[in-house]
Amino acid sequence: MHSETAPTSRSLAIVSGGSRGLGLETARGLAAAGFDLALIAKDAQRLESARQSLLSEFAATQTGLTITTHPVDLEDQVATRKTATEISTTLATPKVLVLAHGVMSEKMSKTLRTTDVEWNRVININLNSVFILVNALAPAMADARDGRVVIYSACLGRMSGPGSAGGLAPYRISKAGVNSLVRNLAHETGLGARGFYVDAVCPNHTRTDMGGPDAPRSVEEGAETAIWLATGDIAQRGSENTTGVLWEDRKVVPW
């Protein structure tokens, strides 16, 4: 873990997948909104590069910005739990938790063809690690009655429309699990009545390592709704479906 120990009064945002792609872009938006950051990702060198880039970018506008890095292989449940516990015991209670990490399953990974190794790889990264990070980091946010959890999901995880409708089975099913976790947790915690909000976001097909260079959306477009959910006025969401839902371009879409 790399950290700066200078005192700060800024609120903390934790971002997984924070070394690149949608996670890094989300971290950038949160830094611009005045948050300190704790970045989680697998590659320690990329994390440090992201950290230095953000510190350099915001040196003139965000005095006192503190960024810590927490490298961990999110496929490894034991290591993920250990890292999450270390974060929860060494850093301040976060106001924002954004889980932006994830992997795509192999192109031919249909249910009747997927191997145990491929199934477990995708489920562990996309779903099990999400549970562990939420389970370890979000209780303090809920107790503080001041927290927002935003989890990057996918429209391919929906039970409606073109969602879970064939192919890429580990990916689609892992994201359907994320959607269910979000809805369930939101109901468990009072649907925002206690100051704790939890939502899923579909970034759509974005130009990331996963989405590829020909995807129609930029990372700025893909991350915009997640940043809005993490920082925007709750009143902007409208009087219904305030939390515990799936968002796409600031609109609620059916599960």
Secondary structure, DSSP 8 states (H G I E B T S, - for coil): -B-------S-EEEEETTTSHHHHHHHHHHHHTT-EEEEEES-HHHHHHHHHHHHHHTTTTSTT--EEEEE--TT-HHHHHHHHHHHHHHS---SEEEE-------TT--TTT--HHHHHHHHIIIIIHHHHHHHHHHHHHHHHT-EEEEEE--GGG-SSTTTTSSS-HHHHHHHHHHHHHHHHHHHHTTTTTTSEEEEEE---SBSSTTT-TT-SB-HHHHHHHHHHHHHS-GGGG-SSS-SSSEEETTEEE--
